[in-house]
Amino acid sequence: MDRRKFIQHTCLGCLGGSLVPLMLTRCQSTHYVNGTLEAEGIVVPLSEFTYLKKEQTVTRPYILIQNDTLEFPIYVYRFSEKEYSALWMKCTHQGSELQASGDHLHCPGHGSEFNNKGVVSLGPAEKNLRTFPVTVGNDKLKIDLRQS
């Protein structure tokens, strides 16, 4: 086997294999929800985390909540039926709106990344994201916007 064929069969195969998980996470569509603003915060039905696919109920790992009164969306990640994190999608580096990509958020401005709990995983951002308390009850998810 000559050098060119070797590189095509080994290196390109490795690159293609490593891109498959990235492509699969990109294929998943982001679900935007219009939250209902109340006195203490914003509320969405828990049913927003589920949908039917081929007659099977599928649970989304996260949703993005928006409302006309919010400057930035809120990323809500579901860890379990009772555990969620709610994060302000504003980069702490220079204030750009973040992009959701599965279990992390990415800043298109300078490349900062944050995990699903809002902790910086890649700079230049040095401060973690603003988080909001989340409560679950009566088939609703409530995000308290008064605190962080």
N, C-alpha and C positions, 0 to 999 in steps of 0.2 A: 504494500500500500504506500502510495506516495504521500508527501507531507500535506498537500492540499486536501486529499480525501480523509486523512487522519484527523485534521482539524475540523473538517465538516462533520465527521461522524462523532467525534468526542466532544469538542468544545461547544459547538452549536447545539448539540443535543443537551448538554448540561445547562446552557443558557435557556433554552426553550423549556426545560423541565423546571427551572427555578422561577420562570415567569408565570407558570400555570396557576399557582395559588394567588398571585397578584391579580391576574386577569379574572379569576373566579370571584374575588372580592369586589372587583370593579363592576362585574356584571350585575351584582345585586343592586336593585334600585333603592334609592333613598326615599323614605316615606315621610312626607311633610304633613303636619297636623296643625290645624288652626285651633289653638287653645282658647278656652273661655276665661276671660279675665274676671276675677272676683276681688273682693276687698283685700285679702291676704296674699293672693297670688294667682296662679294660672292653673286651670284644671283641664284634663283630657280623660276620655274613657280608656280604661285598660284594654278594651277591645281593639284599640289602634295598634297594639303590638301583635295581633294575630290576623291571619287571612287564610283563605282556602286555596289550596293548590292541588289540582287533580284529586279533589274530594278529601284531602287530608288537611288538617289544621297545622299551619306553620307559624312559628313564633319568630318575630323579628328581634334581632339583638338590640336595635336602637331605633329611635324615631327623632325627628327634628320638629320642635314646636315653634310656631311663629304666630305673631299677633301684630296688628297694625301699630300698636303702641310700643312694641319692643324694637329697640334699635338693632339687635342681633337675635338670631334664633337661639333656642336652647336645645342642646344635645342631651337626650335622655337615654342612658344605657341600662339595659335590663340584665342584672346578674342572676336573679331568681324571681319567683312570684312576689316576694316581699322586699327585695333589695334592688334599688335603682340609684344611679347617680345622675344629677342634672348639672350641666355645665354651660356657662355663658360662652358662646362661640366667638369671642373677641380675643385675638392674640394679645398676650401681655407684653410683647416686644414693641410693636408699633401700632397696634389697634386694628389690624386687618381682620376681615371675617374669615373664620376657619372653614375648612372643608372636612366633612366626615368621610372616613374611609374605614368602615368596619369598626374595630375596637380602638381606633385612635383618630385624632384630629390633626390636620396638617395645615400649616399656614402657607398659602401660595406666595406671600410677599418675600419672605426670607428663609423659608424652609423649616421653621420651628415645628416640633411635633409634641403632642400631649397624649397620654394614655387615657383610657376610659374613666379614670377617676380625676382627670384634670392635672396630673403631675407631668412636668416637663420631662420628655424623654430625649429630646434633641434640641439644642439651641439654634439660634442665638437667644431665644427667650430664657429668662432666668427665674421668673415668677410663675407659679402654678396658676391655672385658670380659676376664675370665680366659680364657686359651687353654690348650690341652693339646697336647702333641706327638702326632702321628698317624703310624703306620707301616702299610704295606700289604704283605701277603704271604700266601701259601697261601690265596687267596680270602677273606681276612679283613681287617678293619680293626681296628687295636688303638689304643686311646686310653690314653696313659700318664697316670694320675691323680696320680702322685707329684710331678710337676713342673708348672710353669705359666710 
